[in-house]
Amino acid sequence: DAGITQSPRHKVTETGTPVTLRCHQTENHRYMYWYRQDPGHGLRLIHYSYGVKDTDKGEVSDGYSVSRSKTEDFLLTLESATSSQTSVYFCAITSSASYEQYFGPGTRLTVT
Amino acid sequence: TQLLEQSPQFLSIQEGENLTVYCNSSSVFSSLQWYRQEPGEGPVLLVTVVTGGEVKKLKRLTFQFGDARKDSSLHITAAQPGDTGLYLCAGDGRTSYGKLTFGQGTILTVHP
């Protein structure tokens, strides 16, 4: 258990509305990531952070933005949700000790 | 862009049978991680292989990293219903920041 929580765990929203997902970690890890998981695609990296206010794009970043104002929190925002963003979103950290990656429990987002 | 091809995508077997899941790429990875995921939960790290030719065993699970560090395999001996789940391989290209490239996953079902 890497002390990662995600909120909300489930959300249903309408097309065009903004949505923010939160990832919180308790162990002061430097690197944090947001992935989405869709059938047949494994996990795909959306954005990642390598420190407070230091973020960069991943493989599927279009339509998403992130912010990290504190070490422990990494926020993912969908500015205007679309049906193609219906997915399960996972937050992850890289352990400072082992350099291995650990995942949160996920957020299931449905855009109607 | 680094790609990981995982096969097979689906595997349905009887309890007691053996199975192998493959993860292949044309790219070299500095390490490769295997995860297991159950419905409604985040991926859980099983093992990390780092050295070319490395073999690691975890009870009935045997993980191997190819000599050239481009491929890996997961072998399960005498599968049990509790092994049922989604298995994911992920490669670390050491491009910095710990970004992982995931395979599409293998859904394993072990019937009693």
Interface residues (C-beta under 8 A of the other chain):
Chain A: I4 Y31 Y33 G40 H41 G42 L43 R44 L45 Y48 Y50 D56 G58 E59 F90 A92 T94 S98 Y99 E100 Q101 Y102 F103 G104 P105 G106
Chain B: T1 L4 Q6 Q9 Q33 Y35 G40 E41 G42 P43 V44 L45 T48 L88 A90 Y97 G98 K99 L100 F102 G103 Q104 G105
